């Protein structure tokens, strides 16, 4: 359940935490609640290509440790390391997603009947690099949303890009042709408050045409 509904605080005071309280363990039930909240994030034509592998056992963390480069503190102290993958075959769930939307009254059936055939042709013709690009974009959206949800639940996170991608996929039995490793999110209760960082001003990075 949410402990904090102050969006400004969640966004502005989020910190990338590296050392966690090792005594705090997140239950699988609560982890699934947070993932369910996070996956309200948008995705390309709602295909939701994100896939989560939660490494929270000693065995899984030991397997992951040599693959996370200089991020071993997060691995050793966090409640879990969430390995986020993008599914290049996400359209396999298209019928289920759209049919369920129709059944729940979220989408008119005529819209489903018009869109699915067109999307089927689009995904069939898409190159592997295009499918990977989609999963990377959508994965970034759900990752950021998960980090904010985690803060609302009273936890802290750290997005990790420094890891051995091919080896991680193989180590956790993910088909390397189908699943693209996007990032790892460590999660737990921060041992310290972390530190803020400087952001460039909007006028330094924005142009109006």
Residue pairs with C-beta under 8 A, 6 or more apart in sequence:
1 153
2 152
2 153
3 152
3 153
3 154
4 10
4 151
4 152
4 154
5 152
10 148
10 151
10 152
11 148
13 151
14 147
14 148
14 151
14 157
15 156
15 190
15 193
15 194
15 195
15 196
16 157
16 158
16 159
16 194
17 74
17 156
17 157
17 158
17 186
17 188
17 190
17 191
17 194
18 71
18 73
18 74
18 158
18 186
19 73
19 74
19 77
19 190
19 191
19 192
20 74
20 77
20 78
20 79
20 156
20 186
20 188
20 189
20 190
20 191
21 77
21 188
21 189
21 190
21 191
22 76
22 77
24 79
24 188
24 189
25 56
25 79
26 56
26 79
26 80
26 155
26 187
26 188
28 54
30 153
31 54
31 56
31 80
33 153
34 146
34 149
34 150
34 153
34 155
35 52
35 146
37 145
37 149
37 152
38 142
38 145
38 146
38 149
39 48
39 50
39 142
39 145
40 145
41 138
41 141
41 142
41 144
41 145
42 138
42 141
43 49
43 50
43 138
43 141
43 142
44 134
44 137
44 138
45 115
45 119
46 97
46 101
47 90
47 91
47 93
47 94
47 97
47 134
47 138
48 90
48 93
48 97
48 138
49 86
49 87
49 88
49 90
49 134
49 135
49 138
49 139
50 84
50 85
50 86
50 87
50 135
50 138
50 139
50 142
50 182
51 84
51 85
51 86
51 87
51 174
51 179
52 82
52 83
52 84
52 85
53 82
53 83
53 85
53 172
53 174
54 80
54 81
54 82
54 83
55 61
55 63
55 64
55 80
55 81
55 82
55 83
55 172
56 79
56 80
56 81
60 81
60 172
61 75
61 76
61 81
63 171
63 172
64 75
64 81
64 83
64 168
64 171
65 72
65 75
65 76
67 163
67 164
67 167
67 168
67 171
68 74
68 75
68 81
68 160
68 162
68 163
68 164
68 184
69 162
69 163
69 164
70 162
71 158
71 160
71 162
71 163
71 184
71 186
74 81
74 158
74 160
74 186
75 81
75 186
77 188
77 191
78 158
78 186
78 187
78 188
79 155
79 187
79 188
79 189
80 186
80 187
80 188
81 160
81 184
81 185
81 186
81 187
82 146
82 184
82 185
82 186
82 187
83 168
83 172
83 181
83 184
84 139
84 142
84 143
84 181
84 182
84 183
84 184
84 185
85 135
85 139
85 169
85 174
85 179
85 180
85 181
85 182
86 132
86 134
86 135
86 136
86 138
86 139
86 179
86 180
86 182
87 135
87 178
87 179
88 128
88 131
88 132
88 135
88 177
88 178
88 179
88 180
89 178
90 135
91 119
91 120
91 123
94 116
94 119
94 120
94 123
95 116
98 107
98 112
98 115
98 116
99 112
101 107
101 112
102 108
102 109
102 112
123 131
126 134
132 180
135 180
135 182
136 180
136 182
139 180
139 182
139 183
140 182
143 159
143 182
143 183
143 185
146 157
146 185
147 157
147 159
147 185
150 156
150 157
150 187
151 157
154 189
155 187
155 188
155 189
156 187
156 188
156 189
156 190
156 194
157 185
157 186
157 187
158 185
158 186
159 183
159 184
159 185
160 183
160 184
160 185
160 186
161 183
163 181
163 184
165 181
166 176
166 181
168 181
168 184
169 175
169 176
169 179
169 181
170 176
174 181
